[in-house]
Amino acid sequence: MIKFFRKIRIKLIEQSKIRNYSFYAIGEIFLVVIGILIALQINNWNENRKNEIKINTLFKTVLKDLETDVKKINYILNLISDKDSVANSILNNDKELENNALNKNFISFPSVFYQSNNGYTTLMENVDNIPEKYIDLTNNLHPLYGILSQQLKDNLKSIYDLIIEIEQHYAFNMPWYSDELQKKSNPEASDHYNTNSVYKNLVALYQKRINNYELELSILKQATILNYADIHEKTSNEMPLPSFIPKHVTPISEADLIEIAGCYKGESGNVIMIEKMNNFLLFGDNVSSYSILTSNNERNFELIISSDEKVVFKFKKNTSGNVDHVEITSILKEGTFNVIFNKIEDCE
């Protein structure tokens, strides 16, 4: 009997050892698995961190490209402004332009804007690695390098086509045109450029297409600035903002910007939209888009069109203290125009 109980005891001890060993082995396996998972997590974190640093670097390249583009656009806009001034002088029979080279050489190919897209192209080559939080930044760049860029190219082509038509017109109809091509003086040519009504018609047509080019460049500039501000805020806010980023003359609170944003409807039924983006208000309708409004000393907002043209937005509140309409004053070369748009709930 004693031997029997001794055998049972020995068996229980052996089973206990086996259980303890099993628990120990399972614990070891668990620790190894946890260690592997932690190592994989750390490796994934490191890879994600390296990828984010790489994407951030690419966005900084995009920022440099955008800054370069704004400077190039500003340069070309200044040239177009000079051309517009000469066109007005020709059309208004300015005597100072008679026998002036600016007159007869006015219709010429404009300075071409070449978009800097190396950063965007490289970013698109790594589109599968862009973190989710940067997807909106990438999507906002697509119109800038897509439809807006194409519209500008189409506009330039219309100018080139017009110039070719004008050259063919003179080549087939003006005997003295060969002297012009050889830069020889010809009284008949000088008289034509100074007095001929057909030439003035061509100048007016050319001016119209140049002004369209100016508009497309301005729209592209606004979109470029907005993309720069958005990318800068979310990827490179340690960098100082360049001087071309608009600034409010009078500080505007976040709450005021949010309250102003919305849709406004005019008496004719047309609707404009005021949208908040970062610290800006954007104005858009069926004619213009990507237009930045900045505040002036009177705490109103302005859309600067040119050195002597602008649109002033005065947002007004009702007796409850809520913005309910906007008074828009367009100060243009043709005169000053006023219109009121009432704020609406539904933008449809």
Order of alpha helices (4+ residues) and beta strands (2+ residues): alpha-alpha-alpha-alpha-alpha-alpha-alpha-alpha-alpha-beta-beta-beta-beta-beta-beta-beta-beta
